[in-house]
Amino acid sequence: MKSAKSTVLIIAACLLPVFASAVEHGKSIVWRAAPLPAKHFVISEFGYSFRLSQSSAPRYGGNRQFHLQWEYGLMKNIKPGWAVGVTGYYSADDDGSRLAAKLRGRVWLNRHTSVDLGAGPIIQTFSSLIDSAPGLVAGISLNRSDLISVGVTLEMIPWEEPLFTGGYTGPPTYRKGTETTMYIGAKFGSYPGAILGVAVPLAILISEMTRYEP
């Protein structure tokens, strides 16, 4: 619980300077991203990815079968054709989930099309039996009208597996490595991203609850 609270505080600290800059200069923040003359815009994305490469880490429950992504933050147009910002990133699969803070850059190709690049540290992992933080997430995507984007995501996460070579009577030794997994997928942005980011996990939760009802 303490680590989760610390993670939220770290991401909030990353986002605060960007929000403070928007308030200080009295500039409006638009929900639907646009290049200048818009000064600041919100990032609100939800997506689904397919795995391009097998997980390189040992798995107790099999390899990852799905990969959901959420990304929320704020960006600022710093000059014609360019925007920078920070986001909080969360991804989940059937093996666990992870939380990251990302620096993100955007190149506007025209008013409706952009290329986004982002990278940052994975600062907390949840539920996974062997993964641990810190790790790294990076990605590149092609965005259309801030409504849908397609892209590639790379996640690198350290892992360690306990080995009880002498039985369970003594302390274990550990086999260690770095899990490198690449995904390709699509994300919805703006209002659709915000709505689906809540609706999809809620639907999954309801489905799982009804599945186990007597």
N, C-alpha and C positions, 0 to 999 in steps of 0.2 A: 504493500500500500504506500509506504514511504517513497519507494522508488518511482511508482507511478505518479505521485504528486510532484516529485522532483522533475520528472520528465515534462509534465504539463507546464511547470514554471519555466523550464529552459526554453520551450517553444514559445511561450508567452513573451519571454524576454527578447527572443529573436524578432517577433512580430511587432513588439511595442514601438521601436524606433520608426518603423515605416508608418504606422498609424499616427504616431505623434507628429511626424513630418506633415502628414495630410491635414491634421487639425491645426497645426501651427501656421501654415500658410493659407488656411481658409479655403482649401480646394475641395471640391466635391469628389466623392468616391462613387464611381459608377459600378453597377453590378455586372453589366454586360461589357466585356473588355472592348476597348477601342483605342486606336493610336491618338496622338495629339490631334486636336487640342485637349482631349481628356487627359487629366493629370494622373489619377490613380484609379485602379480597377481591382475588383475582387477576383480571386481564383477560387472556384468551387467546382471540384471535379470528382466524379465517381466512374470507375471503369472495371472491366474484366479482361484478364490476360490469359493467353495460352503459353505454356512452357515451351521454349525453344530448345533447352538443354536439360538433361537429367540433373537432379541435385547430386552434387559430388559428396554429400555427407551421408553417413549411415542413417537409415531410417527404421524406427521401430514399428511404425504403422504404414509402411509403404511410401512410395514417392508422392510428391504433391500433385493433386489432381485438379485444383482450381486456384485462382489467385485474384482476389478482389483488392482494389486500390481506392483510397480516399486521399484527396489533397486539397487543402484549404489555406488561403493566405492572401497577401496583398502585393500588388506590383505598382511601379511608378514609371511612367514614360519620361525618360531623362533627356531625350532628344529625338528628332524625327527618325522613326524607324527602329528605335531601341527602347526596351523597358527592362527593368530589373526589380527583383523583390525577394521575399522570403515566404516559405510555406511550411506547414506542418504536413507530414506524409505518414499515412498508416496503411499497412497492407496485411491481409489475412489469407490463410489457406488452411487445408485440413491438417496441418502440422503445428500451427500456432500463428502468431501475429507479431508485428514489429512496428516501432514508432521511430520516425526520423525527422530531423529538421533540415530543410534544403534551401540553398541559394538557387535562384532561378533567373534565367535571362530569356528575353523574347526578341526576336527579329521580325519586324512587320514587313512582309513581302508586298502587301497592299492592305487596304483598309479591312479586308475580310479574311485574310490568310496570313498565318504567322508560323514560324518555327520556334519551338521552345526547347531550351536545354537546362537541365538542373542536376544538382548533385549535393550530397550532404551526408552527415554521419547518422547511422542507425544507433540511437542512444538507449533503446530499451527493447527487449524481446519478451514475449509473453507466451506461456503455455508450452513452448517447445521443450522437448526433453534434453536436447543437447546443444542448441544454439545459444549464443551469448553475445552481448554487445561489448564494445562498440563495433559496428560494421560500416558498410558503405552502400548507398543507393545512388544510382545515376540513371538518367534517361534523356531521350530526345523524341520529340513528337511534332507532327504536322497538324496544325489547328485550323479549323474552318469556322468562321463566324462565331467563335467562342462557344459553339454548341456541341461540336464533336471533334475529336482528334484521334489520330492513330499514331502509335509509336512503339518504341522498344525500351524496356526497363532492365537494368542490371542490378542485382542485389548480391553483395558479398558479405557473408556473416561468419565469424569464427565459430568453431564448434569443438567440443571435447567429449569423448566417450569414455566412461569408466571401464577399466578392465580389471577384473578380479582374478588375476592369474594364479594366486595362491589360495583360492577359495574366498569365502566371505569373512574369514577370521581377521584379516589384516586390512590396512588401508589400501584402496585401489590405486593402480597406476592409470594414466590417462593417455589416450590416443587423440592427437589434436590435428586440426587442419582448418582450412577456410573454404566454406561452401560458396560456390560461384554459380548463380542461376540466372539465365536470361529469359525474358518474357516478351511477347508481342501481343498487342491488344488495342482496344478502343476505349476512349473515355468520353463521357458526356460532361459538358461544362455549363456554367451559368445556372439558370433556374432548373433545367432538367437534371444537372449534376447534383444540386442541393436536394431535390425531391427524391431522386433515385438513391442517393446516399443514405437516406433514412428508410425509404420504402422497401428496398431490396433486403437489407438485413432483418427488418421487421417481418417481412414475409417469410424469410428463412426460419426465423425464430418461431413464428406461429406454426409453420409446417412441421418443425421438429417436435413442438409441444403436442400437436394433434396426432403425430405419428406414434407416440408412446402412450396415448390415452387407452385405457382398458376398453 
